Amino acid sequence: MSNQKAVTTEATNALGEKVHMRICSEPTLAVKDIYERLKYKKMPFRKIKIEKSL
């Protein structure tokens, strides 16, 4: 299952807040099948964190 990757991005929005995003790529059909059989979500995680500016 090394086909599914995680991507981390960091940026600053228009309000000056720092935004951190960590998202999984779309899994292949074979991986989706395994997730279904194990009753997992097809996207194991999606995390967005916003740090307030000072």
All heavy atoms as atom14 arrays in JSON, in Angstrom:
{
  "sequence": "MSNQKAVTTEATNALGEKVHMRICSEPTLAVKDIYERLKYKKMPFRKIKIEKSL",
  "atom14_mask": [
    [1, 1, 1, 1, 1, 1, 1, 1, 0, 0, 0, 0, 0, 0],
    [1, 1, 1, 1, 1, 1, 0, 0, 0, 0, 0, 0, 0, 0],
    [1, 1, 1, 1, 1, 1, 1, 1, 0, 0, 0, 0, 0, 0],
    [1, 1, 1, 1, 1, 1, 1, 1, 1, 0, 0, 0, 0, 0],
    [1, 1, 1, 1, 1, 1, 1, 1, 1, 0, 0, 0, 0, 0],
    [1, 1, 1, 1, 1, 0, 0, 0, 0, 0, 0, 0, 0, 0],
    [1, 1, 1, 1, 1, 1, 1, 0, 0, 0, 0, 0, 0, 0],
    [1, 1, 1, 1, 1, 1, 1, 0, 0, 0, 0, 0, 0, 0],
    [1, 1, 1, 1, 1, 1, 1, 0, 0, 0, 0, 0, 0, 0],
    [1, 1, 1, 1, 1, 1, 1, 1, 1, 0, 0, 0, 0, 0],
    [1, 1, 1, 1, 1, 0, 0, 0, 0, 0, 0, 0, 0, 0],
    [1, 1, 1, 1, 1, 1, 1, 0, 0, 0, 0, 0, 0, 0],
    [1, 1, 1, 1, 1, 1, 1, 1, 0, 0, 0, 0, 0, 0],
    [1, 1, 1, 1, 1, 0, 0, 0, 0, 0, 0, 0, 0, 0],
    [1, 1, 1, 1, 1, 1, 1, 1, 0, 0, 0, 0, 0, 0],
    [1, 1, 1, 1, 0, 0, 0, 0, 0, 0, 0, 0, 0, 0],
    [1, 1, 1, 1, 1, 1, 1, 1, 1, 0, 0, 0, 0, 0],
    [1, 1, 1, 1, 1, 1, 1, 1, 1, 0, 0, 0, 0, 0],
    [1, 1, 1, 1, 1, 1, 1, 0, 0, 0, 0, 0, 0, 0],
    [1, 1, 1, 1, 1, 1, 1, 1, 1, 1, 0, 0, 0, 0],
    [1, 1, 1, 1, 1, 1, 1, 1, 0, 0, 0, 0, 0, 0],
    [1, 1, 1, 1, 1, 1, 1, 1, 1, 1, 1, 0, 0, 0],
    [1, 1, 1, 1, 1, 1, 1, 1, 0, 0, 0, 0, 0, 0],
    [1, 1, 1, 1, 1, 1, 0, 0, 0, 0, 0, 0, 0, 0],
    [1, 1, 1, 1, 1, 1, 0, 0, 0, 0, 0, 0, 0, 0],
    [1, 1, 1, 1, 1, 1, 1, 1, 1, 0, 0, 0, 0, 0],
    [1, 1, 1, 1, 1, 1, 1, 0, 0, 0, 0, 0, 0, 0],
    [1, 1, 1, 1, 1, 1, 1, 0, 0, 0, 0, 0, 0, 0],
    [1, 1, 1, 1, 1, 1, 1, 1, 0, 0, 0, 0, 0, 0],
    [1, 1, 1, 1, 1, 0, 0, 0, 0, 0, 0, 0, 0, 0],
    [1, 1, 1, 1, 1, 1, 1, 0, 0, 0, 0, 0, 0, 0],
    [1, 1, 1, 1, 1, 1, 1, 1, 1, 0, 0, 0, 0, 0],
    [1, 1, 1, 1, 1, 1, 1, 1, 0, 0, 0, 0, 0, 0],
    [1, 1, 1, 1, 1, 1, 1, 1, 0, 0, 0, 0, 0, 0],
    [1, 1, 1, 1, 1, 1, 1, 1, 1, 1, 1, 1, 0, 0],
    [1, 1, 1, 1, 1, 1, 1, 1, 1, 0, 0, 0, 0, 0],
    [1, 1, 1, 1, 1, 1, 1, 1, 1, 1, 1, 0, 0, 0],
    [1, 1, 1, 1, 1, 1, 1, 1, 0, 0, 0, 0, 0, 0],
    [1, 1, 1, 1, 1, 1, 1, 1, 1, 0, 0, 0, 0, 0],
    [1, 1, 1, 1, 1, 1, 1, 1, 1, 1, 1, 1, 0, 0],
    [1, 1, 1, 1, 1, 1, 1, 1, 1, 0, 0, 0, 0, 0],
    [1, 1, 1, 1, 1, 1, 1, 1, 1, 0, 0, 0, 0, 0],
    [1, 1, 1, 1, 1, 1, 1, 1, 0, 0, 0, 0, 0, 0],
    [1, 1, 1, 1, 1, 1, 1, 0, 0, 0, 0, 0, 0, 0],
    [1, 1, 1, 1, 1, 1, 1, 1, 1, 1, 1, 0, 0, 0],
    [1, 1, 1, 1, 1, 1, 1, 1, 1, 1, 1, 0, 0, 0],
    [1, 1, 1, 1, 1, 1, 1, 1, 1, 0, 0, 0, 0, 0],
    [1, 1, 1, 1, 1, 1, 1, 1, 0, 0, 0, 0, 0, 0],
    [1, 1, 1, 1, 1, 1, 1, 1, 1, 0, 0, 0, 0, 0],
    [1, 1, 1, 1, 1, 1, 1, 1, 0, 0, 0, 0, 0, 0],
    [1, 1, 1, 1, 1, 1, 1, 1, 1, 0, 0, 0, 0, 0],
    [1, 1, 1, 1, 1, 1, 1, 1, 1, 0, 0, 0, 0, 0],
    [1, 1, 1, 1, 1, 1, 0, 0, 0, 0, 0, 0, 0, 0],
    [1, 1, 1, 1, 1, 1, 1, 1, 0, 0, 0, 0, 0, 0]
  ],
  "atom14_positions": [
    [[0.82, -1.18, 0.0], [0.0, 0.0, 0.0], [0.87, 1.26, 0.0], [0.47, 2.29, 0.51], [-0.96, -0.01, 1.18], [-1.98, -1.1, 1.06], [-3.39, -1.11, 2.16], [-3.06, 0.03, 3.41], [0.0, 0.0, 0.0], [0.0, 0.0, 0.0], [0.0, 0.0, 0.0], [0.0, 0.0, 0.0], [0.0, 0.0, 0.0], [0.0, 0.0, 0.0]],
    [[2.02, 1.18, -0.59], [2.9, 2.34, -0.64], [2.46, 3.35, -1.69], [3.11, 4.37, -1.89], [4.32, 1.9, -0.92], [4.39, 1.29, -2.19], [0.0, 0.0, 0.0], [0.0, 0.0, 0.0], [0.0, 0.0, 0.0], [0.0, 0.0, 0.0], [0.0, 0.0, 0.0], [0.0, 0.0, 0.0], [0.0, 0.0, 0.0], [0.0, 0.0, 0.0]],
    [[1.33, 3.1, -2.36], [0.84, 4.02, -3.39], [0.12, 5.23, -2.81], [-0.02, 6.23, -3.48], [-0.11, 3.3, -4.34], [0.58, 2.23, -5.12], [1.75, 2.34, -5.42], [-0.15, 1.19, -5.45], [0.0, 0.0, 0.0], [0.0, 0.0, 0.0], [0.0, 0.0, 0.0], [0.0, 0.0, 0.0], [0.0, 0.0, 0.0], [0.0, 0.0, 0.0]],
    [[-0.35, 5.13, -1.6], [-1.06, 6.26, -1.0], [-0.06, 7.12, -0.24], [0.69, 6.65, 0.6], [-2.17, 5.79, -0.06], [-3.08, 6.91, 0.34], [-4.31, 6.43, 1.06], [-4.34, 5.33, 1.55], [-5.32, 7.26, 1.12], [0.0, 0.0, 0.0], [0.0, 0.0, 0.0], [0.0, 0.0, 0.0], [0.0, 0.0, 0.0], [0.0, 0.0, 0.0]],
    [[-0.04, 8.4, -0.56], [0.94, 9.32, 0.01], [0.25, 10.38, 0.88], [-0.92, 10.65, 0.73], [1.71, 10.04, -1.1], [2.35, 9.14, -2.11], [3.45, 8.32, -1.51], [4.09, 7.46, -2.58], [4.82, 6.37, -2.09], [0.0, 0.0, 0.0], [0.0, 0.0, 0.0], [0.0, 0.0, 0.0], [0.0, 0.0, 0.0], [0.0, 0.0, 0.0]],
    [[1.03, 10.97, 1.76], [0.55, 12.08, 2.58], [1.29, 13.34, 2.15], [2.49, 13.31, 1.91], [0.81, 11.8, 4.06], [0.0, 0.0, 0.0], [0.0, 0.0, 0.0], [0.0, 0.0, 0.0], [0.0, 0.0, 0.0], [0.0, 0.0, 0.0], [0.0, 0.0, 0.0], [0.0, 0.0, 0.0], [0.0, 0.0, 0.0], [0.0, 0.0, 0.0]],
    [[0.55, 14.44, 2.07], [1.12, 15.72, 1.64], [0.93, 16.73, 2.77], [-0.14, 16.84, 3.35], [0.4, 16.23, 0.37], [0.93, 17.59, -0.04], [0.55, 15.23, -0.76], [0.0, 0.0, 0.0], [0.0, 0.0, 0.0], [0.0, 0.0, 0.0], [0.0, 0.0, 0.0], [0.0, 0.0, 0.0], [0.0, 0.0, 0.0], [0.0, 0.0, 0.0]],
    [[2.0, 17.47, 3.08], [1.94, 18.5, 4.1], [2.22, 19.85, 3.44], [3.18, 19.98, 2.69], [2.99, 18.25, 5.2], [2.76, 16.95, 5.74], [2.9, 19.29, 6.29], [0.0, 0.0, 0.0], [0.0, 0.0, 0.0], [0.0, 0.0, 0.0], [0.0, 0.0, 0.0], [0.0, 0.0, 0.0], [0.0, 0.0, 0.0], [0.0, 0.0, 0.0]],
    [[1.36, 20.84, 3.71], [1.49, 22.17, 3.13], [1.33, 23.21, 4.23], [0.57, 23.02, 5.17], [0.4, 22.4, 2.06], [0.49, 21.38, 1.09], [0.55, 23.73, 1.39], [0.0, 0.0, 0.0], [0.0, 0.0, 0.0], [0.0, 0.0, 0.0], [0.0, 0.0, 0.0], [0.0, 0.0, 0.0], [0.0, 0.0, 0.0], [0.0, 0.0, 0.0]],
    [[2.08, 24.3, 4.09], [1.99, 25.4, 5.05], [1.9, 26.7, 4.26], [2.62, 26.9, 3.29], [3.23, 25.4, 5.92], [3.24, 26.45, 6.99], [4.5, 26.36, 7.83], [4.79, 25.29, 8.38], [5.19, 27.39, 7.93], [0.0, 0.0, 0.0], [0.0, 0.0, 0.0], [0.0, 0.0, 0.0], [0.0, 0.0, 0.0], [0.0, 0.0, 0.0]],
    [[0.98, 27.59, 4.67], [0.81, 28.88, 3.99], [0.25, 29.9, 4.98], [-0.16, 29.55, 6.08], [-0.15, 28.73, 2.81], [0.0, 0.0, 0.0], [0.0, 0.0, 0.0], [0.0, 0.0, 0.0], [0.0, 0.0, 0.0], [0.0, 0.0, 0.0], [0.0, 0.0, 0.0], [0.0, 0.0, 0.0], [0.0, 0.0, 0.0], [0.0, 0.0, 0.0]],
    [[0.24, 31.14, 4.55], [-0.35, 32.22, 5.34], [-1.56, 32.75, 4.59], [-1.48, 33.06, 3.4], [0.67, 33.37, 5.56], [1.83, 32.81, 6.17], [0.09, 34.44, 6.45], [0.0, 0.0, 0.0], [0.0, 0.0, 0.0], [0.0, 0.0, 0.0], [0.0, 0.0, 0.0], [0.0, 0.0, 0.0], [0.0, 0.0, 0.0], [0.0, 0.0, 0.0]],
    [[-2.72, 32.83, 5.28], [-3.93, 33.3, 4.63], [-4.02, 34.83, 4.65], [-3.13, 35.51, 5.17], [-5.18, 32.63, 5.23], [-5.44, 33.04, 6.66], [-4.88, 33.99, 7.18], [-6.31, 32.29, 7.33], [0.0, 0.0, 0.0], [0.0, 0.0, 0.0], [0.0, 0.0, 0.0], [0.0, 0.0, 0.0], [0.0, 0.0, 0.0], [0.0, 0.0, 0.0]],
    [[-5.09, 35.38, 4.1], [-5.27, 36.83, 3.99], [-5.38, 37.52, 5.35], [-5.12, 38.72, 5.46], [-6.52, 37.13, 3.16], [0.0, 0.0, 0.0], [0.0, 0.0, 0.0], [0.0, 0.0, 0.0], [0.0, 0.0, 0.0], [0.0, 0.0, 0.0], [0.0, 0.0, 0.0], [0.0, 0.0, 0.0], [0.0, 0.0, 0.0], [0.0, 0.0, 0.0]],
    [[-5.74, 36.78, 6.4], [-5.85, 37.35, 7.74], [-4.52, 37.32, 8.49], [-4.45, 37.72, 9.65], [-6.91, 36.59, 8.55], [-8.32, 36.61, 7.98], [-9.23, 35.7, 8.79], [-8.86, 38.03, 7.93], [0.0, 0.0, 0.0], [0.0, 0.0, 0.0], [0.0, 0.0, 0.0], [0.0, 0.0, 0.0], [0.0, 0.0, 0.0], [0.0, 0.0, 0.0]],
    [[-3.48, 36.8, 7.85], [-2.17, 36.7, 8.48], [-2.0, 35.47, 9.34], [-1.01, 35.34, 10.05], [0.0, 0.0, 0.0], [0.0, 0.0, 0.0], [0.0, 0.0, 0.0], [0.0, 0.0, 0.0], [0.0, 0.0, 0.0], [0.0, 0.0, 0.0], [0.0, 0.0, 0.0], [0.0, 0.0, 0.0], [0.0, 0.0, 0.0], [0.0, 0.0, 0.0]],
    [[-2.95, 34.55, 9.3], [-2.87, 33.31, 10.09], [-2.06, 32.28, 9.31], [-2.15, 32.19, 8.1], [-4.27, 32.76, 10.35], [-5.16, 33.72, 11.1], [-6.61, 33.3, 11.06], [-7.05, 32.7, 10.08], [-7.3, 33.6, 12.04], [0.0, 0.0, 0.0], [0.0, 0.0, 0.0], [0.0, 0.0, 0.0], [0.0, 0.0, 0.0], [0.0, 0.0, 0.0]],
    [[-1.28, 31.49, 10.04], [-0.51, 30.43, 9.42], [-1.38, 29.17, 9.36], [-1.93, 28.75, 10.38], [0.76, 30.15, 10.21], [1.74, 29.26, 9.48], [3.04, 29.15, 10.25], [3.96, 30.21, 9.71], [5.33, 30.05, 10.2], [0.0, 0.0, 0.0], [0.0, 0.0, 0.0], [0.0, 0.0, 0.0], [0.0, 0.0, 0.0], [0.0, 0.0, 0.0]],
    [[-1.53, 28.59, 8.19], [-2.39, 27.42, 7.99], [-1.52, 26.21, 7.64], [-0.71, 26.27, 6.72], [-3.41, 27.68, 6.85], [-4.29, 26.46, 6.64], [-4.24, 28.91, 7.14], [0.0, 0.0, 0.0], [0.0, 0.0, 0.0], [0.0, 0.0, 0.0], [0.0, 0.0, 0.0], [0.0, 0.0, 0.0], [0.0, 0.0, 0.0], [0.0, 0.0, 0.0]],
    [[-1.68, 25.12, 8.41], [-0.97, 23.87, 8.15], [-2.0, 22.85, 7.69], [-3.02, 22.66, 8.35], [-0.31, 23.33, 9.42], [0.67, 24.26, 10.04], [1.98, 24.26, 9.7], [0.52, 25.23, 10.98], [2.62, 25.19, 10.4], [1.74, 25.79, 11.2], [0.0, 0.0, 0.0], [0.0, 0.0, 0.0], [0.0, 0.0, 0.0], [0.0, 0.0, 0.0]],
    [[-1.75, 22.19, 6.56], [-2.67, 21.15, 6.06], [-1.89, 19.86, 5.84], [-0.78, 19.88, 5.32], [-3.3, 21.58, 4.73], [-4.25, 22.73, 4.87], [-4.96, 23.27, 3.31], [-5.66, 21.79, 2.65], [0.0, 0.0, 0.0], [0.0, 0.0, 0.0], [0.0, 0.0, 0.0], [0.0, 0.0, 0.0], [0.0, 0.0, 0.0], [0.0, 0.0, 0.0]],
    [[-2.48, 18.74, 6.23], [-1.9, 17.42, 5.99], [-3.02, 16.55, 5.45], [-4.0, 16.29, 6.15], [-1.32, 16.84, 7.26], [-0.61, 15.53, 7.04], [0.45, 15.32, 8.12], [1.01, 14.0, 8.05], [2.03, 13.65, 7.27], [2.6, 14.55, 6.5], [2.49, 12.42, 7.26], [0.0, 0.0, 0.0], [0.0, 0.0, 0.0], [0.0, 0.0, 0.0]],
    [[-2.88, 16.1, 4.21], [-3.94, 15.38, 3.53], [-3.36, 14.16, 2.81], [-2.24, 14.2, 2.3], [-4.63, 16.31, 2.49], [-5.2, 17.55, 3.2], [-5.73, 15.58, 1.75], [-5.72, 18.6, 2.27], [0.0, 0.0, 0.0], [0.0, 0.0, 0.0], [0.0, 0.0, 0.0], [0.0, 0.0, 0.0], [0.0, 0.0, 0.0], [0.0, 0.0, 0.0]],
    [[-4.13, 13.08, 2.78], [-3.74, 11.87, 2.05], [-4.13, 11.97, 0.58], [-5.14, 12.58, 0.25], [-4.45, 10.64, 2.61], [-3.82, 10.11, 4.18], [0.0, 0.0, 0.0], [0.0, 0.0, 0.0], [0.0, 0.0, 0.0], [0.0, 0.0, 0.0], [0.0, 0.0, 0.0], [0.0, 0.0, 0.0], [0.0, 0.0, 0.0], [0.0, 0.0, 0.0]],
    [[-3.38, 11.3, -0.26], [-3.75, 11.21, -1.67], [-4.88, 10.2, -1.84], [-5.2, 9.44, -0.92], [-2.55, 10.8, -2.52], [-2.13, 9.5, -2.16], [0.0, 0.0, 0.0], [0.0, 0.0, 0.0], [0.0, 0.0, 0.0], [0.0, 0.0, 0.0], [0.0, 0.0, 0.0], [0.0, 0.0, 0.0], [0.0, 0.0, 0.0], [0.0, 0.0, 0.0]],
    [[-5.47, 10.18, -3.01], [-6.57, 9.25, -3.32], [-5.99, 7.84, -3.44], [-5.03, 7.62, -4.18], [-7.23, 9.67, -4.63], [-8.49, 8.92, -4.96], [-9.66, 9.27, -4.06], [-9.7, 10.39, -3.52], [-10.53, 8.41, -3.91], [0.0, 0.0, 0.0], [0.0, 0.0, 0.0], [0.0, 0.0, 0.0], [0.0, 0.0, 0.0], [0.0, 0.0, 0.0]],
    [[-6.54, 6.84, -2.71], [-6.01, 5.48, -2.79], [-6.39, 4.78, -4.1], [-7.38, 5.15, -4.74], [-6.66, 4.78, -1.6], [-7.89, 5.56, -1.32], [-7.6, 6.96, -1.73], [0.0, 0.0, 0.0], [0.0, 0.0, 0.0], [0.0, 0.0, 0.0], [0.0, 0.0, 0.0], [0.0, 0.0, 0.0], [0.0, 0.0, 0.0], [0.0, 0.0, 0.0]],
    [[-5.61, 3.78, -4.48], [-5.91, 2.99, -5.67], [-7.13, 2.11, -5.4], [-7.56, 1.97, -4.25], [-4.72, 2.1, -6.06], [-4.47, 1.19, -4.98], [-3.47, 2.92, -6.34], [0.0, 0.0, 0.0], [0.0, 0.0, 0.0], [0.0, 0.0, 0.0], [0.0, 0.0, 0.0], [0.0, 0.0, 0.0], [0.0, 0.0, 0.0], [0.0, 0.0, 0.0]],
    [[-7.66, 1.49, -6.43], [-8.82, 0.6, -6.25], [-8.51, -0.57, -5.32], [-9.34, -0.95, -4.5], [-9.3, 0.09, -7.61], [-9.92, 1.15, -8.52], [-10.27, 0.53, -9.87], [-11.16, 1.74, -7.88], [0.0, 0.0, 0.0], [0.0, 0.0, 0.0], [0.0, 0.0, 0.0], [0.0, 0.0, 0.0], [0.0, 0.0, 0.0], [0.0, 0.0, 0.0]],
    [[-7.32, -1.13, -5.43], [-6.94, -2.26, -4.57], [-6.9, -1.82, -3.11], [-7.37, -2.54, -2.22], [-5.59, -2.82, -5.0], [0.0, 0.0, 0.0], [0.0, 0.0, 0.0], [0.0, 0.0, 0.0], [0.0, 0.0, 0.0], [0.0, 0.0, 0.0], [0.0, 0.0, 0.0], [0.0, 0.0, 0.0], [0.0, 0.0, 0.0], [0.0, 0.0, 0.0]],
    [[-6.36, -0.65, -2.86], [-6.28, -0.14, -1.49], [-7.68, 0.19, -0.96], [-7.99, -0.09, 0.19], [-5.34, 1.09, -1.42], [-5.36, 1.71, -0.05], [-3.93, 0.69, -1.81], [0.0, 0.0, 0.0], [0.0, 0.0, 0.0], [0.0, 0.0, 0.0], [0.0, 0.0, 0.0], [0.0, 0.0, 0.0], [0.0, 0.0, 0.0], [0.0, 0.0, 0.0]],
    [[-8.54, 0.77, -1.81], [-9.92, 1.05, -1.41], [-10.63, -0.23, -0.99], [-11.37, -0.25, 0.0], [-10.69, 1.7, -2.55], [-10.39, 3.15, -2.75], [-11.26, 3.71, -3.87], [-10.91, 5.12, -4.22], [-11.74, 5.65, -5.31], [0.0, 0.0, 0.0], [0.0, 0.0, 0.0], [0.0, 0.0, 0.0], [0.0, 0.0, 0.0], [0.0, 0.0, 0.0]],
    [[-10.39, -1.31, -1.73], [-11.0, -2.6, -1.41], [-10.53, -3.09, -0.03], [-11.34, -3.55, 0.78], [-10.66, -3.63, -2.49], [-11.33, -4.96, -2.25], [-12.55, -4.97, -1.95], [-10.64, -6.0, -2.34], [0.0, 0.0, 0.0], [0.0, 0.0, 0.0], [0.0, 0.0, 0.0], [0.0, 0.0, 0.0], [0.0, 0.0, 0.0], [0.0, 0.0, 0.0]],
    [[-9.25, -2.96, 0.24], [-8.72, -3.37, 1.55], [-9.34, -2.52, 2.65], [-9.76, -3.05, 3.69], [-7.17, -3.24, 1.57], [-6.57, -4.28, 0.63], [-6.62, -3.38, 2.98], [-5.09, -4.09, 0.37], [0.0, 0.0, 0.0], [0.0, 0.0, 0.0], [0.0, 0.0, 0.0], [0.0, 0.0, 0.0], [0.0, 0.0, 0.0], [0.0, 0.0, 0.0]],
    [[-9.42, -1.2, 2.44], [-10.03, -0.32, 3.44], [-11.49, -0.7, 3.7], [-11.93, -0.7, 4.85], [-9.96, 1.14, 3.0], [-8.6, 1.79, 3.12], [-8.3, 2.95, 2.43], [-7.6, 1.25, 3.92], [-7.06, 3.56, 2.53], [-6.36, 1.85, 4.03], [-6.1, 3.0, 3.34], [-4.88, 3.61, 3.45], [0.0, 0.0, 0.0], [0.0, 0.0, 0.0]],
    [[-12.23, -1.0, 2.64], [-13.64, -1.39, 2.81], [-13.75, -2.66, 3.65], [-14.59, -2.75, 4.54], [-14.29, -1.62, 1.46], [-14.68, -0.35, 0.76], [-15.36, -0.62, -0.58], [-15.89, -1.74, -0.77], [-15.35, 0.29, -1.42], [0.0, 0.0, 0.0], [0.0, 0.0, 0.0], [0.0, 0.0, 0.0], [0.0, 0.0, 0.0], [0.0, 0.0, 0.0]],
    [[-12.92, -3.64, 3.34], [-12.98, -4.92, 4.08], [-12.6, -4.74, 5.55], [-13.12, -5.44, 6.41], [-12.07, -5.95, 3.43], [-12.59, -6.4, 2.08], [-11.57, -7.24, 1.36], [-11.97, -7.46, -0.02], [-12.26, -8.66, -0.5], [-12.18, -9.73, 0.26], [-12.62, -8.78, -1.76], [0.0, 0.0, 0.0], [0.0, 0.0, 0.0], [0.0, 0.0, 0.0]],
    [[-11.71, -3.79, 5.84], [-11.3, -3.53, 7.22], [-12.16, -2.47, 7.9], [-11.94, -2.14, 9.06], [-9.83, -3.08, 7.24], [-8.81, -4.12, 6.81], [-7.42, -3.49, 6.72], [-8.8, -5.29, 7.77], [0.0, 0.0, 0.0], [0.0, 0.0, 0.0], [0.0, 0.0, 0.0], [0.0, 0.0, 0.0], [0.0, 0.0, 0.0], [0.0, 0.0, 0.0]],
    [[-13.14, -1.94, 7.14], [-14.05, -0.89, 7.63], [-13.29, 0.38, 8.03], [-13.6, 1.02, 9.04], [-14.9, -1.4, 8.79], [-15.83, -2.53, 8.38], [-16.72, -2.92, 9.53], [-17.7, -3.99, 9.29], [-17.82, -4.82, 8.25], [0.0, 0.0, 0.0], [0.0, 0.0, 0.0], [0.0, 0.0, 0.0], [0.0, 0.0, 0.0], [0.0, 0.0, 0.0]],
    [[-12.26, 0.73, 7.23], [-11.52, 1.97, 7.41], [-12.08, 3.02, 6.47], [-12.68, 2.7, 5.45], [-10.04, 1.8, 7.07], [-9.22, 1.02, 8.06], [-7.93, 0.65, 7.74], [-9.7, 0.66, 9.31], [-7.14, -0.06, 8.62], [-8.92, -0.05, 10.2], [-7.64, -0.41, 9.85], [-6.87, -1.11, 10.73], [0.0, 0.0, 0.0], [0.0, 0.0, 0.0]],
    [[-11.81, 4.28, 6.77], [-12.14, 5.36, 5.84], [-11.15, 5.29, 4.67], [-10.01, 4.9, 4.85], [-11.99, 6.72, 6.51], [-12.9, 6.96, 7.66], [-12.61, 8.35, 8.19], [-12.97, 8.48, 9.63], [-12.53, 9.74, 10.19], [0.0, 0.0, 0.0], [0.0, 0.0, 0.0], [0.0, 0.0, 0.0], [0.0, 0.0, 0.0], [0.0, 0.0, 0.0]],
    [[-11.59, 5.72, 3.47], [-10.67, 5.68, 2.33], [-9.58, 6.73, 2.44], [-8.52, 6.61, 1.86], [-11.41, 5.81, 1.0], [-11.96, 7.17, 0.71], [-12.53, 7.24, -0.68], [-12.89, 8.67, -1.0], [-13.23, 8.82, -2.38], [0.0, 0.0, 0.0], [0.0, 0.0, 0.0], [0.0, 0.0, 0.0], [0.0, 0.0, 0.0], [0.0, 0.0, 0.0]],
    [[-9.84, 7.79, 3.19], [-8.84, 8.81, 3.46], [-8.58, 8.77, 4.96], [-9.35, 9.35, 5.73], [-9.35, 10.19, 3.05], [-9.74, 10.3, 1.61], [-8.35, 10.28, 0.53], [-8.25, 11.99, 0.16], [0.0, 0.0, 0.0], [0.0, 0.0, 0.0], [0.0, 0.0, 0.0], [0.0, 0.0, 0.0], [0.0, 0.0, 0.0], [0.0, 0.0, 0.0]],
    [[-7.55, 8.07, 5.42], [-7.34, 7.87, 6.86], [-7.28, 9.15, 7.69], [-7.71, 9.17, 8.81], [-5.99, 7.15, 6.92], [-5.81, 6.56, 5.59], [-6.52, 7.44, 4.62], [0.0, 0.0, 0.0], [0.0, 0.0, 0.0], [0.0, 0.0, 0.0], [0.0, 0.0, 0.0], [0.0, 0.0, 0.0], [0.0, 0.0, 0.0], [0.0, 0.0, 0.0]],
    [[-6.76, 10.23, 7.11], [-6.75, 11.48, 7.87], [-6.78, 12.68, 6.95], [-6.4, 12.63, 5.8], [-5.54, 11.57, 8.81], [-4.22, 11.59, 8.09], [-3.69, 12.76, 7.61], [-3.51, 10.42, 7.9], [-2.47, 12.78, 6.96], [-2.3, 10.42, 7.25], [-1.78, 11.61, 6.77], [0.0, 0.0, 0.0], [0.0, 0.0, 0.0], [0.0, 0.0, 0.0]],
    [[-7.26, 13.76, 7.49], [-7.24, 15.08, 6.86], [-7.16, 16.06, 8.02], [-8.1, 16.16, 8.81], [-8.49, 15.31, 6.04], [-8.54, 16.69, 5.42], [-9.87, 16.91, 4.73], [-9.96, 18.3, 4.36], [-10.11, 18.74, 3.12], [-10.22, 17.88, 2.15], [-10.17, 20.01, 2.87], [0.0, 0.0, 0.0], [0.0, 0.0, 0.0], [0.0, 0.0, 0.0]],
    [[-6.05, 16.73, 8.13], [-5.82, 17.59, 9.28], [-5.54, 19.01, 8.8], [-4.69, 19.23, 7.95], [-4.64, 17.07, 10.09], [-4.31, 17.86, 11.32], [-3.16, 17.21, 12.06], [-2.82, 18.01, 13.3], [-1.69, 17.42, 14.01], [0.0, 0.0, 0.0], [0.0, 0.0, 0.0], [0.0, 0.0, 0.0], [0.0, 0.0, 0.0], [0.0, 0.0, 0.0]],
    [[-6.26, 19.97, 9.36], [-6.03, 21.38, 9.05], [-5.89, 22.12, 10.39], [-6.75, 22.01, 11.26], [-7.18, 22.0, 8.24], [-7.31, 21.27, 6.9], [-6.96, 23.49, 8.05], [-8.5, 21.7, 6.07], [0.0, 0.0, 0.0], [0.0, 0.0, 0.0], [0.0, 0.0, 0.0], [0.0, 0.0, 0.0], [0.0, 0.0, 0.0], [0.0, 0.0, 0.0]],
    [[-4.78, 22.83, 10.55], [-4.51, 23.55, 11.79], [-4.26, 25.02, 11.44], [-3.5, 25.32, 10.52], [-3.28, 22.96, 12.46], [-2.86, 23.65, 13.73], [-1.62, 22.99, 14.29], [-1.08, 23.77, 15.46], [0.2, 23.21, 15.93], [0.0, 0.0, 0.0], [0.0, 0.0, 0.0], [0.0, 0.0, 0.0], [0.0, 0.0, 0.0], [0.0, 0.0, 0.0]],
    [[-4.91, 25.92, 12.15], [-4.74, 27.36, 11.9], [-4.17, 28.0, 13.16], [-4.73, 27.87, 14.24], [-6.07, 28.03, 11.52], [-6.62, 27.41, 10.25], [-5.89, 29.54, 11.39], [-7.98, 27.92, 9.83], [0.0, 0.0, 0.0], [0.0, 0.0, 0.0], [0.0, 0.0, 0.0], [0.0, 0.0, 0.0], [0.0, 0.0, 0.0], [0.0, 0.0, 0.0]],
    [[-3.02, 28.65, 13.0], [-2.39, 29.36, 14.11], [-2.71, 30.85, 13.98], [-2.48, 31.44, 12.93], [-0.87, 29.18, 14.06], [-0.43, 27.76, 14.29], [1.08, 27.61, 14.2], [1.79, 28.63, 14.1], [1.53, 26.46, 14.21], [0.0, 0.0, 0.0], [0.0, 0.0, 0.0], [0.0, 0.0, 0.0], [0.0, 0.0, 0.0], [0.0, 0.0, 0.0]],
    [[-3.27, 31.42, 15.01], [-3.64, 32.84, 15.01], [-2.39, 33.71, 14.96], [-1.38, 33.39, 15.59], [-4.47, 33.19, 16.24], [-5.73, 32.39, 16.38], [-6.75, 32.81, 15.38], [-8.02, 32.02, 15.58], [-8.99, 32.22, 14.58], [0.0, 0.0, 0.0], [0.0, 0.0, 0.0], [0.0, 0.0, 0.0], [0.0, 0.0, 0.0], [0.0, 0.0, 0.0]],
    [[-2.46, 34.81, 14.25], [-1.34, 35.75, 14.21], [-1.36, 36.6, 15.47], [-2.41, 36.79, 16.1], [-1.42, 36.63, 12.97], [-2.63, 37.37, 12.99], [0.0, 0.0, 0.0], [0.0, 0.0, 0.0], [0.0, 0.0, 0.0], [0.0, 0.0, 0.0], [0.0, 0.0, 0.0], [0.0, 0.0, 0.0], [0.0, 0.0, 0.0], [0.0, 0.0, 0.0]],
    [[-0.23, 37.13, 15.83], [-0.14, 37.97, 17.05], [-0.41, 39.41, 16.75], [-0.23, 39.97, 15.8], [1.25, 37.82, 17.68], [1.58, 36.41, 18.15], [3.01, 36.37, 18.61], [0.67, 36.01, 19.28], [0.0, 0.0, 0.0], [0.0, 0.0, 0.0], [0.0, 0.0, 0.0], [0.0, 0.0, 0.0], [0.0, 0.0, 0.0], [0.0, 0.0, 0.0]]
  ]
}
